[in-house]
Amino acid sequence: MSTRDHGGRDREARAHLLAQLAKERILLLDGAMGTEIQKRKFDEAAFRGERFRAHARDLRGNNDLLNLTQPAAIRAIHDDYLAAGADILKANTFNANAIAQADYGLEAEAREIARAGAALAHAAAHAAESRDGRPRFAAGVLGPTNKTASISPKVADPGYREVSFDGFVACYAESARGLVEGGADLLMIETIFDTLNAKAAIFAVEQVFDEIGFRLPLVVSGTITDLSGRTLSGQTVEAFFTSVRHAKPFAVGLNCALGAAEMRPFLLDLARVADTRVSVHPNAGLPNAFGGYDETPETTAHHLTEWAKAGLVNIVGGCCGTTPEHVATAAAYVRGLAPRALPEKPPRLRLSGLEAFELAR
């Protein structure tokens, strides 16, 4: 791949524009993709489409595959979020990687699925921007996969790993290539439960940037799995940030898992240590007994607004259970509020294991 092949100069100009807008106002991410897909009640035949009609495995539930088999539906969801006021669309590519697609026997299609997902988000964003002149951006999403690099799935064999670090890198790199080819303006490594997975993704993305000859803005977003305030692999928020800071992300954030009410103390920790922009897209509360989400758009927007007024955030949006209504309400609430000022951190030796360590002078 070359810079010319994928519009390097145009992408770099878009990256500069995104950075300028982030100085001026709080940017708005869209909400959940899965919630909107579930509303459409697609059956097995709809997931398969004509192309995969004779595929040997069940495909219902493979939401990313809909980029190929039901692209009009995915485009409509993007359009709904744009109408709600979103500045940044998350591509429907959370599981568009070979490791996750192996569950469906579609490893070979992972790059194509990623490319198609990014292209749908890019087309929707470009069309909206062309209509009214307000910049919109497409974020190519790299999800965590359904494997972990740090924890053995075998209790009796703690050294066992289902996928090697190099295997994760190869998987993420192939997906990232597809996202770039599809026109992503930025990349988002999100819902990180294992920081070693994220480090593999970062390494892969850097390889792809070297290949194409330019860089895209990178958002890195972790997930706190319970009220202990740690990722699944055991890191605190401060340690997580220290572990990924070398990537010089455009923004670092938190998403998923906890609802907004429970997320605030951990967001506060992140805003205290991060010397880059802070993003957050929480669930619409915690799931109820039926797996649904009960938090109203007003409740979600109330939390996002409080965080904005407290100077904690630069980018806000929604994760599981949030809808275009959540995004529209949040857009109305945070409009006119100033983004978090980026602090300058003095040079120090900063290390991280499960906890962060800073060597004071």
C-alpha positions as CSV (number, residue, x, y, z in Angstrom):
1,M,0.0,0.0,0.0
2,S,1.2,3.6,-0.6
3,T,0.1,7.0,0.6
4,R,-1.3,7.8,-2.8
5,D,-3.4,4.6,-2.8
6,H,-5.3,5.5,0.4
7,G,-5.4,9.3,0.2
8,G,-2.6,10.1,2.6
9,R,-2.6,13.8,2.2
10,D,-6.4,14.0,2.5
11,R,-6.3,11.7,5.6
12,E,-3.6,13.9,7.2
13,A,-5.7,17.0,6.5
14,R,-8.7,15.3,8.1
15,A,-6.6,14.4,11.2
16,H,-5.6,18.0,11.5
17,L,-9.2,19.1,11.2
18,L,-10.3,16.7,13.9
19,A,-7.6,18.0,16.3
20,Q,-8.7,21.6,15.7
21,L,-12.3,20.8,16.4
22,A,-11.3,18.9,19.6
23,K,-9.7,22.2,20.8
24,E,-13.0,24.1,20.2
25,R,-15.6,21.8,21.6
26,I,-16.5,18.5,23.1
27,L,-16.9,15.9,20.2
28,L,-19.8,13.5,20.1
29,L,-19.5,9.8,19.4
30,D,-22.5,7.8,18.3
31,G,-24.1,5.1,20.4
32,A,-24.6,1.4,20.3
33,M,-24.7,-0.5,17.0
34,G,-25.9,-3.9,18.5
35,T,-29.0,-2.3,20.1
36,E,-30.1,-0.9,16.7
37,I,-29.4,-4.2,14.9
38,Q,-31.4,-6.1,17.4
39,K,-34.4,-3.9,16.8
40,R,-34.5,-5.1,13.2
41,K,-34.9,-8.7,14.2
42,F,-32.9,-10.2,11.4
43,D,-33.3,-14.0,11.0
44,E,-30.7,-16.5,9.9
45,A,-31.5,-15.9,6.2
46,A,-31.0,-12.2,6.6
47,F,-27.6,-12.6,8.2
48,R,-26.5,-15.1,5.4
49,G,-27.8,-13.1,2.5
50,E,-27.3,-14.6,-0.9
51,R,-23.6,-14.8,-0.8
52,F,-23.5,-17.0,2.4
53,R,-26.7,-18.9,1.8
54,A,-24.9,-22.3,1.8
55,H,-22.3,-21.5,4.5
56,A,-21.7,-24.5,6.8
57,R,-22.2,-22.7,10.1
58,D,-24.9,-20.6,11.6
59,L,-24.4,-16.9,11.1
60,R,-27.1,-15.3,13.0
61,G,-25.6,-12.9,15.6
62,N,-22.6,-12.1,13.5
63,N,-23.4,-8.4,13.4
64,D,-20.3,-7.4,11.5
65,L,-21.2,-9.7,8.6
66,L,-24.2,-7.4,8.0
67,N,-21.7,-5.0,6.4
68,L,-21.7,-7.4,3.5
69,T,-25.2,-8.9,3.6
70,Q,-27.4,-6.0,4.9
71,P,-25.4,-2.9,4.1
72,A,-28.5,-0.7,3.7
73,A,-29.5,-1.4,7.3
74,I,-26.1,-0.6,8.7
75,R,-26.0,2.6,6.6
76,A,-29.4,3.6,8.0
77,I,-28.2,3.2,11.6
78,H,-25.2,5.4,10.8
79,D,-27.6,8.0,9.3
80,D,-29.8,7.9,12.4
81,Y,-26.8,8.7,14.6
82,L,-25.7,11.5,12.3
83,A,-29.2,13.0,12.4
84,A,-28.9,12.8,16.2
85,G,-25.8,15.0,16.1
86,A,-22.9,12.6,16.2
87,D,-19.5,13.9,15.0
88,I,-17.8,10.5,14.9
89,L,-19.3,7.3,13.7
90,K,-17.9,4.0,15.0
91,A,-17.8,1.5,12.2
92,N,-19.6,-1.8,12.6
93,T,-16.3,-3.6,12.9
94,F,-16.1,-4.6,16.6
95,N,-15.6,-8.3,15.6
96,A,-14.3,-7.8,12.1
97,N,-11.1,-9.7,12.9
98,A,-10.0,-13.3,12.1
99,I,-9.9,-14.4,15.8
100,A,-13.6,-13.4,16.4
101,Q,-14.8,-14.5,13.0
102,A,-13.3,-18.0,13.5
103,D,-16.5,-18.8,15.5
104,Y,-18.4,-18.5,12.3
105,G,-15.8,-20.0,10.0
106,L,-15.3,-16.6,8.3
107,E,-11.6,-15.9,9.2
108,A,-10.8,-15.3,5.5
109,E,-13.4,-12.7,5.2
110,A,-12.3,-10.6,8.2
111,R,-10.4,-7.9,6.2
112,E,-13.3,-7.6,3.7
113,I,-15.8,-7.2,6.5
114,A,-13.6,-4.5,8.1
115,R,-13.2,-2.7,4.8
116,A,-16.9,-2.8,4.1
117,G,-17.7,-1.5,7.6
118,A,-15.3,1.4,7.4
119,A,-16.6,2.2,3.9
120,L,-20.2,2.4,5.1
121,A,-19.3,4.7,8.0
122,H,-17.2,6.8,5.7
123,A,-19.9,7.2,3.1
124,A,-22.5,8.1,5.7
125,A,-20.2,10.7,7.3
126,H,-19.1,12.2,4.0
127,A,-22.7,12.5,2.8
128,A,-23.8,14.3,5.9
129,E,-20.8,16.6,5.8
130,S,-21.6,17.4,2.1
131,R,-25.2,18.3,3.0
132,D,-24.5,20.9,5.7
133,G,-20.7,21.5,5.8
134,R,-20.3,20.3,9.4
135,P,-17.3,17.9,9.5
136,R,-18.1,14.2,10.4
137,F,-15.6,11.4,10.9
138,A,-15.6,7.6,10.5
139,A,-13.7,5.6,13.2
140,G,-12.5,2.2,12.3
141,V,-13.1,0.0,15.4
142,L,-10.7,-2.7,16.5
143,G,-12.5,-4.7,19.2
144,P,-10.7,-6.8,21.8
145,T,-11.4,-10.2,20.2
146,N,-12.8,-13.1,22.3
147,K,-9.4,-14.3,23.5
148,T,-7.0,-12.9,26.1
149,A,-3.2,-12.6,25.8
150,S,-2.6,-12.4,29.6
151,I,-4.7,-15.1,31.1
152,S,-4.7,-18.8,30.5
153,P,-8.2,-20.4,29.8
154,K,-6.8,-23.6,31.4
155,V,-6.7,-23.5,35.2
156,A,-4.2,-26.4,35.3
157,D,-1.9,-24.8,32.8
158,P,-1.3,-21.1,33.6
159,G,1.3,-20.7,30.9
160,Y,-1.1,-21.8,28.1
161,R,-2.4,-19.2,25.6
162,E,-4.9,-19.9,22.8
163,V,-3.3,-17.1,20.7
164,S,0.3,-15.9,20.8
165,F,1.2,-12.2,20.9
166,D,2.4,-12.5,17.3
167,G,-0.9,-14.1,16.4
168,F,-2.8,-11.1,17.8
169,V,-0.6,-8.7,16.0
170,A,-1.2,-10.5,12.6
171,C,-4.9,-10.5,13.3
172,Y,-5.1,-6.8,14.2
173,A,-2.9,-5.7,11.4
174,E,-5.1,-7.4,8.8
175,S,-8.2,-5.8,10.2
176,A,-6.5,-2.4,10.4
177,R,-5.5,-2.7,6.7
178,G,-9.2,-3.3,5.9
179,L,-10.3,-0.3,7.9
180,V,-7.7,2.0,6.2
181,E,-8.8,0.7,2.8
182,G,-12.4,1.4,3.7
183,G,-11.7,5.1,4.4
184,A,-11.5,5.3,8.2
185,D,-10.5,8.8,9.4
186,L,-9.3,7.5,12.7
187,L,-8.8,4.1,14.4
188,M,-10.3,3.1,17.8
189,I,-9.0,0.2,19.8
190,E,-11.9,-0.2,22.3
191,T,-13.4,-2.2,25.1
192,I,-9.9,-3.3,26.2
193,F,-10.2,-5.8,29.0
194,D,-6.6,-7.1,28.6
195,T,-3.9,-4.5,28.1
196,L,-1.6,-7.0,26.4
197,N,-4.2,-7.4,23.7
198,A,-4.2,-3.6,23.3
199,K,-0.4,-3.5,23.1
200,A,-0.6,-6.1,20.3
201,A,-3.2,-4.0,18.5
202,I,-1.1,-0.9,18.9
203,F,2.0,-2.7,17.6
204,A,-0.1,-3.9,14.6
205,V,-1.5,-0.4,13.9
206,E,2.0,1.0,14.0
207,Q,3.1,-1.6,11.4
208,V,0.2,-0.6,9.1
209,F,1.0,3.1,9.5
210,D,4.6,2.4,8.4
211,E,3.2,0.5,5.4
212,I,0.9,3.2,4.2
213,G,3.3,6.1,4.9
214,F,1.0,8.2,7.1
215,R,-0.7,8.1,10.5
216,L,-4.3,8.2,11.5
217,P,-5.5,9.5,14.9
218,L,-5.7,6.7,17.4
219,V,-8.2,6.3,20.2
220,V,-7.5,3.7,22.9
221,S,-10.4,2.9,25.2
222,G,-10.3,0.5,28.1
223,T,-13.1,-1.1,30.1
224,I,-13.4,-1.5,33.9
225,T,-15.1,-4.8,34.6
226,D,-16.4,-4.2,38.1
227,L,-16.3,-1.7,41.0
228,S,-12.7,-2.7,41.9
229,G,-11.7,-0.2,39.3
230,R,-9.5,-2.6,37.3
231,T,-9.5,-4.2,33.9
232,L,-10.0,-7.9,33.6
233,S,-6.3,-8.4,33.4
234,G,-5.9,-6.6,36.8
235,Q,-4.7,-3.1,35.9
236,T,-5.9,0.1,37.6
237,V,-6.9,3.0,35.3
238,E,-3.6,4.8,36.0
239,A,-1.6,1.7,35.1
240,F,-3.6,1.1,32.0
241,F,-2.9,4.6,30.8
242,T,0.8,4.3,31.6
243,S,0.9,1.1,29.5
244,V,-0.5,2.7,26.4
245,R,0.8,6.2,26.6
246,H,3.8,5.4,24.4
247,A,1.4,5.1,21.4
248,K,0.7,8.9,21.8
249,P,-3.0,8.4,21.3
250,F,-5.2,11.2,20.1
251,A,-7.5,10.2,23.0
252,V,-7.6,7.6,25.7
253,G,-10.8,6.6,27.4
254,L,-13.2,4.3,29.0
255,N,-16.3,2.5,27.6
256,C,-18.8,-0.3,28.2
257,A,-19.1,-2.5,31.3
258,L,-20.2,-0.1,34.0
259,G,-23.0,2.4,33.6
260,A,-22.2,6.1,33.8
261,A,-23.0,6.5,37.5
262,E,-20.5,3.8,38.4
263,M,-17.9,5.0,35.9
264,R,-17.3,8.5,37.3
265,P,-14.5,7.8,39.9
266,F,-12.5,5.8,37.3
267,L,-13.0,8.6,34.7
268,L,-11.7,11.0,37.3
269,D,-8.6,8.9,37.8
270,L,-8.0,8.9,34.0
271,A,-8.5,12.6,33.6
272,R,-6.0,13.2,36.4
273,V,-3.2,11.3,34.8
274,A,-3.8,11.5,31.0
275,D,-1.8,14.1,29.1
276,T,-4.0,13.6,26.1
277,R,-7.7,13.9,25.3
278,V,-10.1,11.8,27.3
279,S,-13.0,10.0,25.7
280,V,-15.9,8.1,27.4
281,H,-18.8,6.2,26.1
282,P,-20.6,4.3,28.9
283,N,-23.4,1.8,28.7
284,A,-27.0,3.0,29.2
285,G,-26.7,1.8,32.8
286,L,-26.1,-1.8,33.9
287,P,-28.1,-4.6,32.1
288,N,-31.3,-5.6,33.7
289,A,-32.4,-9.2,34.4
290,F,-33.4,-9.6,30.7
291,G,-30.2,-8.3,29.3
292,G,-31.8,-4.9,28.4
293,Y,-30.8,-1.4,29.4
294,D,-33.1,0.9,31.3
295,E,-31.2,4.1,31.6
296,T,-33.1,6.9,29.8
297,P,-31.5,9.4,27.4
298,E,-31.9,12.2,30.0
299,T,-30.1,10.2,32.7
300,T,-27.2,9.4,30.4
301,A,-27.0,13.0,29.2
302,H,-27.1,14.2,32.8
303,H,-23.9,12.2,33.7
304,L,-22.1,13.2,30.5
305,T,-23.0,16.9,31.2
306,E,-21.7,16.7,34.7
307,W,-18.4,15.3,33.5
308,A,-18.1,18.0,30.9
309,K,-18.8,20.8,33.5
310,A,-16.2,19.2,35.7
311,G,-13.6,19.4,33.0
312,L,-13.1,15.7,32.6
313,V,-13.9,14.9,29.0
314,N,-13.1,15.8,25.4
315,I,-15.2,13.2,23.6
316,V,-18.4,11.6,24.8
317,G,-20.9,9.1,23.4
318,G,-22.6,5.8,24.2
319,C,-21.9,2.1,24.3
320,C,-24.2,-0.8,25.0
321,G,-27.9,0.0,25.1
322,T,-27.6,3.6,24.0
323,T,-29.7,4.8,21.0
324,P,-29.9,7.8,18.7
325,E,-32.2,9.3,21.3
326,H,-29.4,9.0,23.9
327,V,-27.0,10.7,21.4
328,A,-29.5,13.5,20.5
329,T,-30.1,14.3,24.1
330,A,-26.4,14.3,25.0
331,A,-25.8,16.6,22.0
332,A,-28.3,19.1,23.3
333,Y,-26.9,18.9,26.9
334,V,-23.2,19.3,26.1
335,R,-23.5,21.9,23.4
336,G,-21.5,25.0,24.3
337,L,-19.6,23.3,27.1
338,A,-15.8,23.6,27.0
339,P,-13.6,20.5,26.3
340,R,-11.1,19.4,29.0
341,A,-7.9,21.3,28.8
342,L,-4.9,19.1,28.1
343,P,-2.4,19.2,31.0
344,E,1.3,19.3,30.6
345,K,3.0,16.5,32.6
346,P,6.7,17.0,33.6
347,P,9.1,14.3,32.3
348,R,9.3,11.5,34.8
349,L,10.0,7.8,34.9
350,R,6.6,6.2,34.8
351,L,6.2,2.4,34.9
352,S,3.2,0.1,35.2
353,G,2.4,-3.4,36.3
354,L,-1.0,-3.9,37.9
355,E,-0.4,-0.5,39.6
356,A,1.2,2.6,38.2
357,F,4.5,3.9,39.5
358,E,6.1,7.3,39.1
359,L,9.6,8.1,40.2
360,A,9.5,11.5,41.9
361,R,12.6,13.7,41.7
